[in-house]
Amino acid sequence: MSVKIEASEGGMPHDKMLGIGVVGALVCLYIVYLNSLMSTDVFAFFGGLAAVIALWWGTDSIKTLCSYGLGTGVPSAGMISLGSGVIAFLFATKLAGISPLLVPLGCIIIAAIIGAILGFISDKVLNMNIPVMTRMIAELTIVGSLTMLGFTAMISGSFIFTDLIAGSVSFLGMVVTSYAASVIGGCILATIFMLGAIAIQHPFNACLGPNESWDRTQMCALECGFLSMLVVAVMSVAFLSLFAVVISFVISIILWGWSYSEYIKLSKRDAYAWLDSKPIREVGGE
């Protein structure tokens, strides 16, 4: 049985963060669908916002899980989050054949099922015996799938499967279909995978410790999310109109600059509070 190590106190209750994360991400993803309805791509940046909202919630899920003494479990949780989430994401995009409106909601449902199975195996079969394991792995799988879906929508302006597997190139004055020029065929998902994985596993890893604070950790999550969103905005040059790319880039860099500035302020605050504290004694030490 793992020994529980208390995480930071205060801040927003986890269930409230879960609600904000799910609802916020869904709303942003459905706004992206306006691109298809209005034959435009200017709403693509809402996909990035959906991913960041999910990452903000997921950071607290990782903290809840890893407060049970899982030191090296932080990066492991981040990788299983995106690794299982990408499966749910790909399955969900196929639902567009029925209705595109089913994709975001289907992504959550499929991810929850996959995550619950993986969490049960981790807790009961591998005998980790962590009370929150099944629920947190399920949550992290949802976060991973929403992150993949959100950043993919930001790059391509769509989350419909057929839009993700086929692009177009100009050859001798003719426009021809090219699978290599698509989000999936061009291996863009691999980059999105790593951007999401680093963004979800870094904040708690960077901020954990005796003086870890909820607001600093969550601000770090926003900063990491917006930094990944900035990279995705640059990558979208290959798929979106210049106007849509500029909108995504400007919004990303403004939000990243704000979150980075706030994170530095909170870091200075906590560093000052820790300045005159006594060293931590080792167990059994004098």
Secondary structure, 3 states (H helix, E strand, C coil): CCCCCCCCCCCCCHHHHHHHHHHHHHHHHHHHCHHHHHCCCCCCHHHHHHHHHHHHHHHHHHHHHHCCCCCCHHHHHHHHHHHHHHHHHHHHHHHHHCCCCHHHHHHHHHHHHHHHHHHHHHHHHCCCCCCCHHHHHHHHHHHHHHHHHHHHHHHHCCCCHHHHHCEEEEECCEEEEECCCCCCCCCHHHHHHHHHHHHHHHHHHHHCCCCCCHHHHHHHHHHHHHHHHHHHHHHHHHCCCHHHHHHHHHHHHHHHHHHHHHHHHHHHHHHHHHCCCCCCCCCCCC
